[in-house]
Amino acid sequence: MTRNLLFLSLCTLLLTGGCDRLGISQEGYVVEYLPFYDDGSEKWGLIASDGRVLVEPRFDDIPSAAVNGRFSVIHDDMFYLYSAEAPPCRLGTFADVGSFTGNLCPAVARGDDEVIYIDRDGKEKLRPGKIDGAEIVLACNFYCGRSLVMLDNGKYGFLDEKGRNVIPCVYADASDFHDDVAVVCIDDSYVPEKEADNPDGKWGVVDLDGKLLFTKTYGEMTPVNFRYDEGMTIALTSDGKTAIVNKAGETVSIIDIESPFGNIYSGRFVFSKNGKMGLAGIDGEVLIRAMYETLQYNGKLVIASTDDERFFLLTPDGEKKGELPRGKAVLLDTDYANHGSCIIVRPDADVAILVDGNGKQIATTASPSQVNTFFWGNVSKPGENEDYGENEDYGENEDYGDDDDEWDC
């Protein structure tokens, strides 16, 4: 599988095997520490959004973010699970490991390369084995108490935290659960990036019990981000307009906007027009007209940039709160590290500045020039799931050595 280092506010969720590969805050978890890179030592460490450093730069490869008190590091093609405390405590070693967005976390056992689920102490709690004679080759983190899995026959379904296949593996593709529902592809006629070529293909929405709430064809409308927020999702109609669709499949509104993307936060979403970006409400009202080169929105604040690379902090109604320091800026999701609308600003210098939702500087880190916001979204059996690559792609961390033994519990 490929570990994607993506800024969460700049990305949209796609149905590429279902699992989130983005650090999007969802129900039931908190991201406490983020990986950062130190140019001087060329090492990675972990830092909180208020500037507190948990781990000074020491890793050759990027660690995961610390989610619900746990993070992992790759070393010699293995994944080492640690507690997010000072000093960290090594809890286990696996061929692959996800993140603790629920009570359990997917992993791949060393030696037999079987998909398992572990608890927060790194102990194996579930080994699902085969489902209807097929092996699990991909398992995603738990969201809303459900873990999306893919079998070696290419079908998708969901397990609960007791390992029961509560939603049968019968779907051609599926998303993680959000807002207690998941989007599913009913048949194999769905081909990513080519929905318009399959107008008779069907997609739908299932609840936590697997009940199919509604189905639609791609000829009717196509989901934009394949997830629900605040009881609604965004879709494009056959004539290219934006449709807001509720969990019953009913169209709440039709908006004359052709390029929506991202998620719905507080009844608003980002859109683009003529190469510029703006913000609109689900009722169709344009709150920020499409005039910016980039625009990030997290439900509370907006960061927008102009064509001369100036970054501004705005309210969701478009009121400017101030200009941010020169350089690249990333707006963190509202649930990160309990700091609300914390922003990370990366000036053109060898430091990273952490800024709160009013533009006030919280802290300047010691030296990191890169800060990433992501975590592992899934695990897969080595060599089995070619669409996601193989674990061997990460190489070995030969320079890391054995000094991590000090963190053994």
C-alpha positions in Angstrom: 0.0 0.0 0.0 1.1 3.6 -0.5 1.3 5.9 2.5 0.0 9.2 1.3 1.3 12.4 3.0 -1.6 14.7 2.4 -2.7 18.0 3.9 -6.2 17.2 5.1 -8.0 20.4 4.1 -6.6 20.3 0.6 -7.9 16.8 -0.2 -11.2 15.1 -1.0 -12.2 11.5 -0.2 -12.3 9.2 -3.1 -13.5 5.6 -3.4 -10.1 4.1 -4.0 -10.6 0.9 -2.2 -12.7 2.6 0.4 -10.3 3.4 3.2 -9.4 7.0 4.2 -5.8 7.7 3.5 -6.2 11.2 4.8 -5.9 12.6 8.3 -9.5 13.6 8.5 -11.0 14.0 12.0 -14.0 11.7 12.5 -16.2 10.3 15.3 -14.4 8.8 18.3 -10.8 9.9 18.1 -8.3 12.7 18.6 -5.0 13.3 17.0 -2.6 14.5 19.7 0.8 14.7 17.9 1.8 15.3 14.3 5.0 14.2 12.5 7.5 16.9 11.7 10.8 16.9 9.8 14.0 18.6 10.9 16.2 19.7 7.9 19.3 19.9 10.1 19.3 16.3 11.2 17.2 15.0 8.4 15.1 13.1 10.9 11.5 13.0 11.9 9.9 13.6 15.3 6.4 14.2 16.8 5.0 17.6 17.9 1.7 18.9 19.3 -0.2 21.7 17.8 0.7 24.0 20.7 4.4 23.4 20.0 5.1 20.7 22.6 7.6 18.1 21.3 6.9 14.5 22.2 9.7 13.0 20.3 12.7 15.0 19.1 13.8 14.2 15.5 15.3 10.7 15.5 13.4 8.7 12.9 14.7 8.2 9.3 11.2 7.6 8.0 8.1 9.5 8.8 6.1 8.2 11.8 2.3 8.2 11.9 0.5 10.9 13.8 -0.4 9.9 17.4 -4.1 9.0 17.4 -5.8 8.3 20.7 -2.5 7.8 22.4 -0.7 5.6 19.9 1.6 6.0 17.0 3.8 3.7 14.8 7.2 3.8 13.1 8.5 1.8 10.2 11.9 0.1 10.8 13.4 -2.8 8.7 10.1 -3.3 6.9 8.3 -3.7 10.2 5.8 -1.4 12.0 6.6 -0.7 15.6 3.6 0.5 17.7 4.3 2.9 20.6 2.4 4.7 23.3 2.3 8.5 22.8 3.8 9.4 26.2 7.2 10.6 27.4 9.1 8.4 26.9 7.1 6.3 24.4 6.6 2.6 25.2 7.0 0.0 22.5 3.8 -2.1 22.5 4.3 -4.5 19.6 5.8 -5.2 16.2 3.8 -6.0 13.1 4.1 -6.5 9.3 1.6 -3.6 9.0 -0.6 -1.6 11.4 -3.3 1.0 11.1 -4.5 3.6 13.7 -6.7 3.6 16.8 -9.7 5.4 15.5 -11.7 2.9 17.5 -11.2 0.5 20.4 -9.3 -1.9 18.1 -6.9 -1.4 15.3 -6.2 -3.5 12.2 -2.8 -5.0 11.8 -1.0 -7.7 9.9 0.7 -10.4 12.1 4.4 -11.1 11.7 5.3 -14.4 10.2 1.9 -15.6 8.9 0.9 -12.3 7.4 -2.7 -12.7 8.5 -5.0 -9.7 9.1 -5.7 -9.3 12.8 -7.1 -6.7 15.1 -5.2 -5.5 18.2 -6.1 -3.6 21.3 -4.4 -0.5 22.6 -1.8 -2.6 24.4 -0.8 -4.2 21.1 -2.4 -7.5 22.0 -4.2 -9.6 19.4 -7.9 -9.6 20.1 -9.4 -10.8 16.8 -8.3 -13.0 13.9 -11.3 -13.0 11.5 -9.9 -15.6 9.1 -11.7 -16.4 5.9 -15.1 -14.9 5.1 -17.3 -17.2 2.9 -14.1 -19.0 1.9 -12.3 -15.8 0.9 -9.3 -14.2 2.6 -9.2 -10.6 3.9 -6.5 -8.7 1.9 -7.3 -5.2 3.1 -8.7 -4.0 6.4 -9.4 -0.4 7.4 -9.6 1.5 10.7 -12.8 1.4 12.7 -15.2 4.3 12.1 -18.6 4.3 13.8 -17.7 0.8 15.1 -17.2 -0.7 11.6 -14.1 -1.8 9.8 -14.2 -1.9 6.0 -12.5 -5.0 4.6 -11.8 -6.3 1.1 -11.6 -10.0 0.2 -9.3 -11.7 -2.3 -12.3 -12.0 -4.6 -12.5 -8.2 -4.8 -15.7 -7.8 -2.7 -16.1 -5.3 0.2 -18.0 -5.5 3.4 -17.7 -4.6 7.1 -16.8 -6.1 10.4 -17.8 -5.0 13.9 -15.5 -4.8 16.9 -16.4 -8.4 17.8 -15.1 -9.6 14.4 -18.6 -10.4 13.0 -19.2 -9.8 9.3 -22.2 -7.5 10.1 -22.4 -6.2 6.5 -21.8 -9.0 4.0 -18.9 -8.7 1.6 -21.0 -8.3 -1.6 -20.1 -4.8 -2.8 -17.8 -3.9 -5.7 -16.5 -1.0 -3.6 -17.3 1.0 -0.5 -16.3 3.9 1.7 -15.6 4.0 5.4 -18.5 4.9 7.6 -19.2 8.6 8.4 -22.2 10.0 10.1 -23.4 6.3 10.7 -23.7 5.6 7.0 -21.4 4.3 4.2 -21.5 4.7 0.4 -21.3 1.5 -1.5 -21.0 0.5 -5.2 -23.6 -2.0 -5.9 -22.1 -3.8 -8.9 -18.9 -4.0 -11.0 -20.1 -1.5 -13.5 -18.5 1.2 -11.4 -15.1 2.2 -12.6 -13.3 5.0 -10.7 -12.7 8.2 -12.8 -15.2 6.9 -15.4 -18.6 7.2 -13.8 -20.1 8.9 -16.8 -19.2 5.9 -19.0 -21.3 3.6 -16.7 -24.7 5.4 -16.5 -26.5 2.2 -15.5 -24.1 1.4 -12.7 -25.6 1.7 -9.2 -24.4 3.2 -6.0 -26.2 3.4 -2.6 -26.0 4.1 1.1 -26.1 1.5 3.9 -26.6 2.0 7.6 -24.7 0.4 10.5 -26.8 -2.8 10.2 -26.2 -3.1 6.5 -29.7 -1.9 5.5 -29.6 -0.4 2.0 -31.3 3.0 2.5 -31.4 3.9 -1.2 -29.8 3.3 -4.6 -29.2 5.5 -7.6 -27.6 5.1 -11.0 -24.6 7.2 -12.1 -26.9 8.3 -14.9 -29.0 10.1 -12.3 -26.2 11.6 -10.2 -22.7 10.8 -9.1 -21.4 11.3 -5.5 -18.6 13.9 -5.2 -16.8 12.8 -2.1 -18.5 9.5 -1.2 -19.2 10.4 2.4 -21.9 12.0 4.6 -21.5 14.9 6.9 -24.4 16.5 8.9 -26.8 14.0 7.3 -26.0 15.1 3.7 -23.6 14.4 0.8 -22.7 16.3 -2.3 -23.4 14.8 -5.8 -23.4 16.0 -9.4 -26.5 15.6 -11.5 -26.5 14.4 -15.1 -26.7 18.0 -16.3 -23.7 19.0 -14.2 -25.3 20.8 -11.3 -24.7 20.3 -7.6 -27.2 18.2 -5.7 -27.4 18.0 -1.8 -28.7 14.5 -1.0 -29.9 13.3 2.5 -29.6 9.8 3.9 -32.9 8.8 2.4 -31.7 9.6 -1.0 -33.9 12.7 -1.3 -32.5 15.8 -3.0 -32.5 18.6 -0.5 -31.4 21.2 -3.0 -30.1 21.7 -6.6 -27.4 24.3 -6.9 -26.1 25.9 -10.1 -22.5 25.1 -9.2 -20.5 22.7 -11.5 -17.4 22.0 -9.5 -18.0 21.3 -5.8 -15.6 19.3 -3.7 -14.6 18.6 -0.2 -16.9 17.9 2.7 -19.9 19.7 4.2 -19.1 21.6 7.3 -21.7 23.7 9.1 -23.8 23.7 6.0 -21.1 25.0 3.7 -18.7 23.5 1.1 -15.9 24.6 -1.1 -16.3 25.0 -4.9 -14.4 26.2 -7.9 -15.4 28.3 -10.9 -13.2 29.4 -13.8 -10.1 28.1 -12.0 -10.8 30.1 -8.8 -12.2 28.9 -5.4 -15.0 30.0 -3.2 -17.4 28.9 -0.4 -21.1 28.2 -0.8 -24.0 27.1 1.5 -26.1 24.0 0.9 -29.0 26.3 0.0 -27.0 27.7 -2.9 -26.0 31.0 -1.4 -22.4 32.0 -2.4 -20.8 33.1 0.8 -17.3 33.7 -0.6 -17.2 34.3 -4.3 -14.8 32.3 -6.4 -11.8 34.7 -6.4 -9.0 32.8 -4.6 -6.2 30.5 -5.9 -6.7 28.1 -3.0 -9.3 28.0 -0.3 -9.4 25.7 2.8 -12.3 25.4 5.1 -12.7 23.4 8.3 -16.2 24.4 9.6 -14.9 27.4 11.6 -12.3 29.3 9.6 -11.1 29.8 6.1 -7.6 30.2 4.7 -7.5 31.6 1.2 -4.6 32.5 -1.0 -4.3 35.0 -3.8 -2.4 34.7 -7.1 0.6 36.6 -5.5 0.9 33.9 -2.8 -0.6 35.9 0.0 -2.5 33.9 2.6 -5.5 35.4 4.5 -7.5 34.2 7.4 -11.3 34.6 6.8 -14.5 33.9 8.6 -17.0 31.5 6.8 -18.9 34.6 5.7 -15.9 36.0 3.9 -14.8 38.6 6.5 -11.0 39.0 6.6 -9.5 38.5 10.0 -5.9 39.2 8.9 -3.0 38.2 6.7 -0.9 35.2 7.6 2.9 35.1 7.5 4.4 34.6 4.0 4.8 31.0 2.9 2.5 28.0 2.7 -0.3 27.5 5.1 -2.4 24.5 6.2 -5.7 24.7 8.1 -6.1 21.9 10.5 -9.4 20.1 11.0 -11.4 21.3 13.9 -10.9 18.3 16.2 -7.1 18.2 16.1 -5.4 18.1 19.5 -8.3 19.9 21.2 -7.1 23.2 19.9 -10.1 24.1 17.8 -9.2 25.9 14.6 -5.5 25.7 15.0 -3.5 26.6 11.9 0.0 25.5 10.9 1.9 28.1 8.9 5.1 27.1 7.1 7.0 30.3 6.2 9.9 30.3 3.8 12.4 29.6 6.6 13.7 26.8 8.7 10.9 27.1 11.3 7.2 26.2 11.5 4.9 28.6 13.2 1.7 27.4 15.0 -1.1 29.9 15.0 -4.5 29.9 16.6 -7.9 30.6 15.1 -7.4 34.4 15.7 -4.1 34.5 13.9 -2.2 34.7 17.2 1.1 32.8 17.2 1.1 29.9 19.7 4.6 28.7 19.4 7.6 28.5 17.1 9.1 25.1 16.9 12.8 24.5 17.4 13.7 23.8 13.8 11.2 21.8 11.8 10.5 23.0 8.3 7.9 20.4 7.4 4.8 19.4 9.4 2.4 16.7 8.1 -1.1 15.8 9.2 -1.9 12.2 8.5 -2.1 8.7 9.8 -2.2 5.1 8.6 -5.7 4.4 7.3 -5.5 0.7 6.4 -3.4 -2.5 6.4 -3.0 -5.0 3.6 -1.3 -8.4 3.2 2.1 -8.1 1.5 2.0 -8.9 -2.2 -1.7 -9.7 -2.1 -3.2 -6.3 -2.8 -1.3 -5.0 -5.8 -3.4 -1.9 -6.2 -1.8 -0.6 -3.0 1.7 -1.7 -3.6 3.7 -3.7 -1.1 5.2 -3.0 2.2 8.7 -3.5 0.8 8.4 -0.2 -1.0 9.4 1.6 2.1 12.9 0.1 2.2 14.9 -0.3 5.4 15.8 2.3 8.0 19.4 1.1 8.3 20.5 4.3 10.0 17.9 4.0 12.7 20.0 1.3 14.5 19.0 -0.3 17.8 18.7 2.8 19.9 14.9 2.4 20.1 15.5 -0.4 22.6 15.4 2.3 25.3 11.6 2.5 24.6 11.0 -1.2 25.3 8.4 -1.7 28.1 
